[in-house]
């Protein structure tokens, strides 16, 4: 089953691709790897998930924010590649959680992104990962997620 068919099966649609908030690109291909910039989480209406996990947001709300960030990553990948089925595998994910100093459930929050990637890509969605806490993130977003994917060459 294709990645986009899995998204439909999950009842999900991709948001519009993100635009850079500074002097950088959202996606940088290098050989057979695609490096994606950090993506923040957006609600369906385009507004940002903001707040500090462990203070303003629960772990479950953080999980949903990470899932939303992963949807944004998928949108950027589709815009860059033309087809999500060019993704051979997700190699690495870095998830950053805006949280209180005593918060320690970063992996549970970033599972929102990891679980979605596995749901969409199956075994190819399993990846190496880091989940870390931050005292602040741009625009007050709850999480920021970036990834590296191995991709098939563009069809000629």
GIFENKA-V749906 format. One record per run of one state. SS is the DSSP state (@ for helix, = for strand, . for the rest). FROM is the first residue (numbers start at 1). TO is the last residue. If there is no record, write none. Layout:
ss->SS from->FROM to->TO
ss->SS from->FROM to->TO
This chain:
ss->. from->1 to->2
ss->@ from->3 to->9
ss->. from->10 to->26
ss->= from->27 to->30
ss->. from->31 to->32
ss->= from->33 to->40
ss->. from->41 to->41
ss->= from->42 to->42
ss->. from->43 to->47
ss->= from->48 to->48
ss->. from->49 to->49
ss->= from->50 to->50
ss->. from->51 to->52
ss->= from->53 to->53
ss->. from->54 to->56
ss->= from->57 to->57
ss->. from->58 to->58
ss->@ from->59 to->81
ss->. from->82 to->83
ss->@ from->84 to->86
ss->= from->87 to->99
ss->. from->100 to->105
ss->@ from->106 to->125
ss->. from->126 to->127
ss->= from->128 to->134
ss->. from->135 to->137
ss->@ from->138 to->140
ss->= from->141 to->141
ss->. from->142 to->142
ss->= from->143 to->151
ss->. from->152 to->156
